[in-house]
């Protein structure tokens, strides 16, 4: 009985007897021939563009009848579509100057999207010898090339008839280098024209901001980026704890005044919504700790009364006092949250950047470009101060007077301080640098009427730089200053911005201005 099987070459398997057992010799000869000549899968070539794999001298065994099938140079075509995909991937990998290693690739879908557009930024384990560990060699080269191209064109002035064209060409070259070499996140590099076009005297801030949204929206972008950095390093929370620890044992009226005062002060220089979102979680955690402490004290007092054999009246009084203490914490917690919101709104009145309604008013044609940050502050600060004080008095009467809550002990505040230290550590260089950027932004906004507005003008005396440019300029520094706490990263990164920035706010501002 002879059978044939379709193998690699469609040749004989060999003879089998009536019982179905092949002769051992034929199998051994065939096996030896295959093992000696057939390439293993692990040794198949995978070079780019090789679409065929070959097996040479594949001979079948010799049967009893003397038949022999000689199979040579058998060509097995691969699947064309699969090889096309593999070839394109190999070409892409070969063209990448600094491919990411497997252990540095992000796994989250959102991070993968950013890593695809900014591979150099996300490959944190690569060698970063430049700018205190922030930049790779390619990124530093891109910075040098970009800044060098800008300065060269500004100094050489190759187009004498059109001097602003030299500045614009230099700015374009710098942006191109920053994009190609990922000196900064690609989305943040797009803000460079908002800063340099007005400063170089090419066009006004208001005109350039129209290419993005409008100058009010760009003012919001600059302020919010700094606000996000402050929240990212937990600076407002640390300030609140330091203020409360300095006071010591905090009575309810003092605690309310501290939180309202801090929120009012921060809202003058940050956005009131951002301040509320930063301070409120800390206040809630503090009140939760106060409630827990009140319950522990009440349980201890109750157990002590039972051990001392107190009468039913005494135990009932102890239980009533404990319940009144817990209810006092609840009541004061409600008042504290309302106080944070009121004081943030009052502080936001003081500056044009403090509250969203101020942006809408500043964008009106009657005031647009005529009211500076300092002029608004001089007019609105007394109103803000009186409003904040009246809000404190109203809340004191409503929530603090005749309150059963005794206050927060120093021990509780120290526990909160220890939690903060375990979470983010002691005061770091990152917090100091972010605070310095915030101070720089404030100084630029205050000094603009006396500096940039007089120095950078058109030949006809028109001012070119407004608050939008000066708000974005310090925000850009956050993306080129290296972080001490997170090596290989800047003080602020794009994923953090994307997570915490409310982009819908820009649509809200644009819609309101369009209606007006």
C-alpha positions in Angstrom: 0.0 0.0 0.0 1.5 3.4 -1.0 0.3 6.7 0.3 1.3 10.2 -0.6 1.1 13.3 1.6 1.4 17.0 0.7 4.4 18.2 2.7 6.7 21.1 2.0 7.4 19.7 -1.5 4.5 17.4 -2.0 6.8 14.3 -2.1 6.6 10.8 -0.8 6.2 10.2 2.9 7.4 6.6 2.2 6.0 3.2 2.1 3.8 1.7 4.8 2.9 -1.9 5.3 -0.6 -3.3 5.5 -0.7 -2.6 9.3 0.1 1.1 8.6 3.7 1.0 10.0 6.2 2.6 7.7 9.7 1.1 7.3 12.0 2.7 9.9 14.8 3.2 7.3 12.8 5.4 5.0 11.6 7.6 7.9 15.1 8.1 9.2 16.5 8.9 5.8 13.8 11.5 5.2 14.1 13.0 8.7 17.9 13.3 8.3 17.5 15.0 4.9 15.0 17.5 6.3 16.9 18.3 9.4 20.1 18.8 7.4 18.8 21.1 4.9 15.7 22.9 6.1 16.2 26.3 7.7 14.7 26.7 11.1 12.1 29.5 11.8 14.5 31.2 14.2 17.1 31.6 11.5 14.8 32.9 8.7 16.0 36.2 7.4 13.9 39.2 8.4 15.8 42.0 6.6 13.6 44.7 5.2 12.4 44.1 1.7 13.0 40.3 1.6 9.7 38.9 0.6 10.7 35.3 -0.1 12.1 32.5 2.0 13.9 29.6 0.4 14.6 26.0 1.4 17.4 24.3 -0.6 18.0 20.6 -1.4 14.9 19.3 0.2 15.0 15.6 -0.7 12.6 12.9 0.1 13.6 9.4 1.3 14.0 6.5 -1.0 11.1 4.0 -1.0 11.3 0.3 -1.4 10.3 0.6 -5.1 13.3 2.7 -5.8 11.4 5.9 -6.5 13.1 9.2 -5.6 11.7 12.7 -5.7 14.4 15.4 -5.8 13.1 18.8 -4.7 15.5 21.6 -5.0 15.2 25.4 -4.5 11.6 25.4 -3.3 10.3 28.9 -3.2 7.6 29.8 -0.7 6.1 33.2 -1.2 5.1 35.1 2.0 1.9 37.0 2.3 2.5 40.2 0.4 0.4 42.5 2.6 2.1 41.3 5.7 5.6 42.0 4.3 4.5 45.4 3.1 3.5 46.3 6.6 6.7 44.8 8.1 8.8 46.7 5.5 7.2 50.0 6.3 7.7 49.5 10.0 11.4 48.6 9.6 11.9 51.7 7.4 10.2 53.9 10.0 12.3 52.4 12.8 15.5 53.0 10.8 14.7 56.6 10.2 14.1 57.4 13.9 17.2 59.1 15.3 16.4 58.2 18.9 13.9 55.3 19.1 12.3 54.6 22.4 13.3 51.5 24.3 10.6 49.0 25.3 10.9 49.8 29.0 10.2 53.5 28.5 7.2 53.2 26.3 4.0 54.4 28.0 1.0 52.0 28.3 -1.9 54.5 28.8 -3.8 55.3 25.6 -3.5 59.0 26.1 0.2 58.9 26.8 0.8 56.7 23.8 -0.8 59.4 21.7 1.5 62.1 23.1 4.5 59.8 22.8 3.7 59.3 19.1 4.0 63.0 18.5 6.8 63.8 21.0 9.0 60.6 21.2 12.1 62.5 22.5 10.1 64.1 25.3 8.6 60.9 26.5 11.8 58.7 26.3 12.8 59.6 29.9 15.4 56.9 30.3 17.6 58.2 27.5 20.8 60.1 28.2 20.0 63.8 28.7 23.3 65.6 29.1 22.0 69.1 28.4 20.1 71.7 30.5 20.5 69.9 33.8 19.1 66.6 32.5 16.1 68.1 30.6 17.3 67.8 27.0 18.9 65.2 24.8 21.7 66.2 22.6 19.3 66.5 19.6 17.0 68.8 21.6 19.9 71.1 22.7 21.1 71.2 19.1 17.6 72.2 18.0 17.6 75.0 20.6 21.0 76.3 19.5 20.0 76.1 15.8 16.6 77.8 16.4 17.9 80.7 18.5 21.0 81.0 16.3 18.9 81.4 13.2 16.7 84.0 14.8 19.6 86.1 16.1 21.5 85.7 12.8 18.6 87.1 10.7 18.0 89.9 13.2 21.6 91.0 13.1 22.4 90.4 9.4 19.2 91.9 8.0 19.5 90.3 4.6 16.3 91.9 3.3 17.0 95.6 3.8 13.8 96.8 2.1 11.6 94.8 4.5 13.2 94.7 8.0 10.2 93.0 9.6 10.5 90.2 7.0 13.9 89.3 8.5 12.4 89.0 12.0 9.5 86.9 10.7 11.8 84.6 8.8 14.0 84.2 11.9 10.9 83.4 14.1 9.7 80.9 11.5 13.1 79.2 11.5 13.2 79.0 15.3 9.7 77.5 15.5 10.6 75.0 12.8 13.8 73.9 14.7 11.8 73.7 18.0 9.2 71.5 16.3 11.6 69.2 14.5 13.9 68.6 17.5 11.1 68.8 20.2 12.8 71.4 22.3 9.4 72.0 23.9 6.2 70.1 23.6 4.9 70.7 20.0 1.7 72.3 21.3 3.5 74.8 23.5 6.0 75.7 20.7 2.9 77.0 18.9 2.6 79.8 21.5 6.0 81.3 20.5 4.5 83.6 17.8 2.1 85.0 20.4 5.1 86.2 22.4 7.7 87.1 19.8 5.7 88.7 17.0 4.6 91.6 19.3 8.0 91.9 21.1 9.8 92.0 17.7 7.5 94.8 16.5 6.0 92.8 13.7 2.4 93.0 14.8 0.2 93.8 17.8 -0.8 91.2 20.5 -4.4 91.8 19.8 -4.0 91.1 16.1 -1.9 88.0 16.5 -4.2 86.6 19.2 -7.0 86.7 16.6 -5.2 83.9 14.8 -5.6 81.7 17.9 -8.9 82.9 19.5 -8.7 86.5 20.8 -6.4 88.3 23.3 -8.7 87.6 26.2 -8.6 83.9 25.5 -4.8 84.0 25.2 -4.6 85.9 28.5 -6.6 83.0 30.1 -4.2 80.5 28.6 -1.1 82.2 30.0 -2.7 82.6 33.5 -4.1 79.1 33.6 -0.8 77.5 32.7 0.9 79.1 35.7 -2.1 78.2 37.9 -1.8 74.5 36.9 1.9 74.6 37.7 1.2 75.9 41.2 -1.3 73.2 41.8 1.0 70.6 40.3 3.7 71.3 43.0 1.1 71.6 45.8 2.2 75.2 46.7 -1.2 76.6 47.8 -1.7 73.6 50.1 1.7 74.1 51.7 1.0 77.8 52.2 -2.3 77.1 53.9 -0.7 74.6 56.3 2.2 76.9 57.1 -0.3 79.7 57.9 -2.4 77.5 60.1 0.6 76.0 61.9 1.9 79.5 62.7 -1.4 80.4 64.3 -1.3 77.3 66.5 -4.5 76.0 68.0 -7.1 77.3 65.5 -10.4 78.5 66.7 -13.3 78.4 64.2 -13.3 82.2 63.6 -9.5 82.1 63.1 -9.7 79.1 60.8 -12.4 80.8 58.7 -10.4 84.0 58.5 -7.3 82.1 57.4 -8.9 80.2 54.6 -10.9 83.2 53.4 -7.9 85.5 53.5 -5.7 83.0 51.6 -8.3 82.4 49.0 -9.0 86.2 48.6 -5.2 86.9 48.3 -4.5 84.1 45.8 -7.5 85.0 43.6 -6.1 88.5 43.0 -3.2 87.0 41.1 -4.6 83.6 40.0 -8.0 82.7 38.6 -10.7 82.5 41.2 -12.0 79.2 39.9 -8.5 77.6 40.0 -8.0 78.9 43.6 -11.3 77.4 44.7 -10.5 74.0 43.1 -7.0 74.0 44.8 -8.0 75.1 48.3 -11.3 73.2 48.7 -9.9 69.7 48.7 -7.5 70.6 51.5 -10.3 72.2 53.5 -12.5 69.1 53.1 -9.7 66.8 54.3 -9.0 69.0 57.3 -12.7 69.0 58.3 -12.9 65.2 57.9 -9.9 64.9 60.2 -11.6 67.3 62.7 -14.8 65.2 62.6 -12.8 62.0 63.2 -11.0 63.7 66.1 -14.3 64.9 67.6 -15.7 61.3 67.5 -12.6 59.8 69.1 -12.8 62.3 71.9 -16.5 61.7 72.4 -15.9 57.9 72.6 -13.1 58.4 75.1 -15.3 60.6 77.3 -18.1 58.2 77.2 -15.9 55.2 78.2 -14.4 57.2 81.0 -17.9 58.1 82.3 -18.9 54.4 82.2 -15.7 53.4 84.1 -16.3 56.0 86.8 -19.9 54.7 87.2 -21.6 58.0 86.2 -25.3 58.3 86.5 -27.7 58.1 83.6 -28.0 61.9 83.6 -24.3 62.4 83.4 -23.9 59.9 80.6 -26.8 61.5 78.7 -25.1 64.9 79.0 -21.8 63.5 77.8 -23.6 61.9 74.7 -25.4 65.2 74.0 -22.1 67.2 74.2 -20.4 64.7 71.8 -23.3 65.0 69.4 -23.2 68.8 69.6 -19.5 68.8 68.8 -19.9 66.6 65.7 -22.8 68.7 64.5 -20.7 71.8 65.1 -18.0 70.3 62.8 -20.6 69.7 60.1 -22.0 73.2 60.4 -18.6 74.9 60.4 -17.5 72.8 57.4 -20.5 74.1 55.4 -19.6 77.6 56.3 -15.9 77.1 55.5 -16.7 75.9 52.0 -19.0 78.8 51.4 -16.4 81.2 52.7 -13.8 79.9 50.3 -16.1 80.5 47.4 -17.1 84.0 48.6 -13.6 85.1 49.3 -12.3 83.8 45.9 -15.0 85.7 44.1 -14.2 88.8 46.2 -10.5 88.5 45.4 -11.1 88.0 41.7 -12.8 91.4 41.5 -9.5 93.1 42.2 -7.7 92.2 38.9 -8.7 91.8 35.3 -7.3 88.2 35.4 -9.0 87.2 38.7 -12.4 86.2 37.4 -14.1 85.1 34.2 -16.6 88.1 34.1 -13.7 90.5 34.1 -12.4 88.9 30.9 -15.7 89.6 29.2 -15.8 93.2 30.3 -12.2 93.8 29.3 -13.0 92.4 25.8 -15.7 95.0 25.2 -14.9 97.5 22.5 -15.2 100.4 24.9 -12.4 99.0 27.2 -10.4 96.7 24.9 -6.8 97.8 24.9 -7.5 100.8 27.1 -7.6 99.4 30.6 -4.3 97.9 31.9 -3.9 95.4 34.7 -2.6 98.0 37.0 -5.4 100.5 36.3 -8.0 97.9 36.9 -6.3 96.9 40.2 -6.2 100.5 41.5 -9.9 100.9 40.8 -11.2 97.5 42.0 -9.0 96.7 45.0 -11.0 98.7 47.5 -14.2 97.1 46.3 -12.6 93.7 46.6 -11.4 94.3 50.1 -14.7 95.6 51.4 -16.6 92.7 49.7 -14.3 90.1 51.3 -14.6 91.7 54.8 -18.4 91.8 54.6 -18.5 88.2 53.4 -16.5 87.2 56.5 -18.8 89.0 58.9 -21.9 87.4 57.3 -20.5 83.9 57.5 -19.2 84.5 61.1 -22.7 85.4 62.2 -24.4 82.6 60.3 -22.0 79.7 61.0 -19.5 80.5 63.8 -21.5 82.3 66.5 -22.7 80.0 69.2 -20.9 77.1 67.6 -20.3 73.8 69.4 -17.1 73.2 67.5 -14.0 74.0 69.6 -11.5 74.2 66.8 -8.6 72.3 65.3 -5.6 71.3 67.4 -2.0 71.7 66.5 -1.6 68.0 66.6 -4.1 67.6 63.8 -2.3 70.2 61.7 1.0 68.5 62.3 -0.5 65.2 61.0 -1.7 67.0 57.9 1.8 68.4 57.5 3.3 64.9 57.8 0.9 63.6 55.1 2.0 66.4 52.8 5.7 65.6 53.5 5.1 61.9 52.7 3.3 62.8 49.5 5.5 65.5 48.0 8.4 65.9 50.4 9.9 69.1 51.9 9.9 72.5 50.1 11.7 71.8 46.8 13.4 73.9 44.1 10.4 73.2 41.9 8.0 75.1 44.2 10.4 78.0 44.5 10.9 78.2 40.7 7.1 78.0 40.0 6.5 80.8 42.6 9.2 82.9 40.9 7.5 82.4 37.5 4.2 83.5 39.1 5.9 86.6 40.6 7.5 87.4 37.2 4.1 87.2 35.5 2.6 89.5 38.1 5.5 92.0 37.8 5.2 92.0 34.0 1.5 92.7 34.1 2.0 95.5 36.6 4.9 97.2 34.8 3.5 97.0 31.3 2.1 100.5 31.1 5.5 101.9 32.1 7.7 99.6 30.1 6.6 97.5 27.1 3.7 99.8 26.2 6.2 102.7 25.8 9.1 100.8 24.4 7.5 98.7 21.7 5.2 100.8 19.5 4.5 101.4 15.8 5.9 104.6 14.1 2.5 106.1 14.8 2.6 105.5 18.5 0.3 102.4 18.7 1.1 100.0 21.4 2.0 96.5 20.2 2.3 94.5 23.5 -0.7 93.9 25.7 -1.4 91.7 28.8 -1.9 88.5 26.7 1.7 88.4 25.5 3.1 89.1 29.0 0.9 86.4 30.5 2.1 83.8 28.0 5.8 84.7 28.2 6.4 83.4 31.8 4.2 80.4 31.1 6.6 79.3 28.4 9.5 79.2 30.9 7.7 76.4 32.8 8.4 74.1 29.9 12.1 74.8 29.6 13.1 74.9 33.3 14.2 71.4 34.4 12.4 69.8 37.4 14.4 68.7 40.4 11.7 66.3 41.7 11.1 64.6 38.3 14.4 64.2 36.5 14.1 64.3 32.7 11.0 66.5 32.8 10.3 70.2 32.9 8.4 72.0 35.7 5.3 71.6 33.7 4.5 68.9 31.0 1.9 68.7 28.4 0.0 65.6 29.8 -0.5 67.6 33.0 -1.8 70.6 31.1 -4.1 68.4 29.0 -5.5 66.7 32.1 -6.1 69.9 34.2 -6.8 72.7 31.6 -10.4 73.5 31.0 -10.4 74.0 27.3 -14.2 74.4 27.3 -13.6 77.7 29.0 -12.1 79.1 25.8 -15.2 78.2 23.9 -17.3 79.9 26.6 -15.3 83.1 26.3 -15.4 83.0 22.5 -19.2 82.5 22.5 -19.8 85.3 25.0 -17.7 87.7 23.0 -19.4 86.6 19.7 -22.8 87.4 21.2 -21.7 90.8 22.4 
